[in-house]
Amino acid sequence: MKRSEDIIRILLADEHRLVRSAISSLIETFDNMSVVAEVESEDQLMKAAAHDNVNVALIDAAVISSNGLGSLSQLRSACPGIRVVVLSTYSSDSFIRRLFEEGAYGFLHKNAGVNALEMAIQKAARGERFVFTAMEPEEFVDAASVVGATAIQENPLTTRQSEVLTLVASGFRSKAIADQLNVSIKTVETHRADIMRRLGVRHTAGLVHEAIRLGLFMTPQDTDETR
């Protein structure tokens, strides 16, 4: 039985219904993973990401290629807690580098097997950056070794911790965060303590600073400048 508090909630985006159905059926056989939304277009992707409490998004590259992959950065800005894994048969170094520059957490070649799919979701949920191509030997490699460290903005936090940090930086108190995430206040306080330990900060101002540095929060001034 899947424990609801541990389930990785997945958004699946692919233009083809049969492909979505097949991948979704596979994921439902994995431990503590569940597909909470399936979409076929970029517009649907953004709407589902904002409303379905998603941890990991599996996105076919064709869904986000209409505007030059810019929707990845839009998704990251709107929903910073979501870890994106892009699926594609196209795996040039320049393409993969662009994905990470726009905010992806992982790249999975469509020739990957079932075990690789499960591992990719687990890695993304843990906040790991990875690349899995069809090149021999087939294995996961650290993204920085493929695209360079400068293309990646490291976030040492889990998906849930990123969500908590974003809400803290936005001015929410523990009770409001607990209500929004549907967890206990004690759980929020535990996450907050773990976040401070991982980021090496001791007060709320430090948390806000780190949230901005990690791209999880934008100040009103920054928001105005991007319009």
VENLINPE-V775802 format. One record per pair of residues at least 6 apart in sequence whose ideal C-beta (glycine too) atoms are under 8 Angstrom apart, sorted by sequence separation. I is the first residue (numbers start at 1). J is the second residue. If there is no record, write none. Layout:
BEGIN
i=(I/I)
j=(J/J)
END
This chain:
BEGIN
i=(14/27/28/39/48/76/124/132/178/196/201/211/212/27/28/64/75/88/100/123/132/144/155/178/181/199/212/12/27/39/49/64/76/99/108/112/132/143/144/157/172/199/201/218/14/39/75/108/131/132/143/167/168/178/201/208/120/130/131/167/175/178/196/212/12/24/37/96/130/131/174/177/196/199/12/23/45/72/108/120/130/131/195/86/129/130/164/167/24/45/72/106/129/167/174/12/37/129/131/174/192/36/91/116/131/10/36/37/106/123/164/20/36/45/57/86/91/105/106/163/174/45/84/85/88/105/20/84/85/86/89/112/120/42/84/85/86/87/88/89/119/160/41/42/64/83/84/85/86/87/88/89/105/106/112/116/10/12/17/40/83/85/87/105/106/107/109/111/129/8/10/11/14/16/39/42/105/106/107/108/109/116/164/168/7/8/9/10/11/12/13/15/42/46/54/57/59/61/105/106/107/109/113/129/6/7/8/10/11/12/13/14/15/45/49/55/56/57/59/60/61/62/76/106/107/112/7/9/11/12/13/55/56/57/58/59/60/61/72/76/164/168/11/46/50/54/55/56/57/59/60/75/127/164/2/3/42/46/49/50/56/58/61/69/73/100/127/2/45/49/69/72/73/127/161/165/2/13/72/127/160/164/2/13/46/70/72/126/127/49/69/125/161/11/125/161/23/85/96/127/85/107/168/11/96/106/161/11/61/157/169/85/168/169/84/168/11/19/83/157/83/91/156/157/165/169/9/11/91/100/156/168/169/9/10/13/83/91/9/10/11/12/13/14/15/165/166/9/10/11/12/13/14/101/165/8/9/10/11/13/15/100/169/170/8/10/11/14/15/169/14/97/165/13/58/96/97/101/166/13/96/97/100/165/166/100/162/165/93/93/97/162/157/155/153/155/153/58/56/56/56/55/11/14/83/82/81/81/81/80/81/80/33/81/80/26/30/33/27/26/30/23/27/56/55/55/10/103/8/8/8/80/81/80/80/77/76/77/5)
j=(20/33/34/45/54/82/130/138/184/202/207/217/218/34/35/71/82/95/107/130/139/151/162/185/188/206/219/20/35/47/57/72/84/107/116/120/140/151/152/165/180/207/209/226/23/48/84/117/140/141/152/176/177/187/210/217/130/140/141/177/185/188/206/222/23/35/48/107/141/142/185/188/207/210/24/35/57/84/120/132/142/143/207/99/142/143/177/180/38/59/86/120/143/181/188/27/52/144/146/189/207/52/107/132/147/27/53/54/123/140/181/38/54/63/75/104/109/123/124/181/192/64/103/104/107/124/40/104/105/106/109/132/140/63/105/106/107/108/109/110/140/181/63/64/86/105/106/107/108/109/110/111/127/128/134/138/33/35/40/63/106/108/110/128/129/130/132/134/152/32/34/35/38/40/63/66/129/130/131/132/133/140/188/192/32/33/34/35/36/37/38/40/67/71/79/82/84/86/130/131/132/134/138/154/32/33/34/36/37/38/39/40/41/71/75/81/82/83/85/86/87/88/102/132/133/138/34/36/38/39/40/82/83/84/85/86/87/88/99/103/191/195/39/74/78/82/83/84/85/87/88/103/155/192/31/32/71/75/78/79/85/87/90/98/102/129/156/32/75/79/99/102/103/157/191/195/33/44/103/158/191/195/34/45/78/102/104/158/159/82/102/158/194/45/159/195/58/120/131/162/121/143/204/48/133/143/198/49/99/195/207/124/207/208/124/208/52/60/124/198/125/133/198/199/207/211/52/54/134/143/199/211/212/53/54/57/127/135/54/55/56/57/58/59/60/210/211/55/56/57/58/59/60/147/211/55/56/57/58/60/62/147/216/217/56/58/59/62/63/217/63/146/214/63/108/146/147/151/216/64/147/148/151/216/217/152/214/217/146/147/151/216/214/214/214/216/215/121/121/124/125/125/82/87/159/159/159/160/162/162/163/163/118/166/166/114/118/121/117/117/121/117/121/159/159/160/121/215/121/122/125/215/216/216/217/215/215/218/183)
END
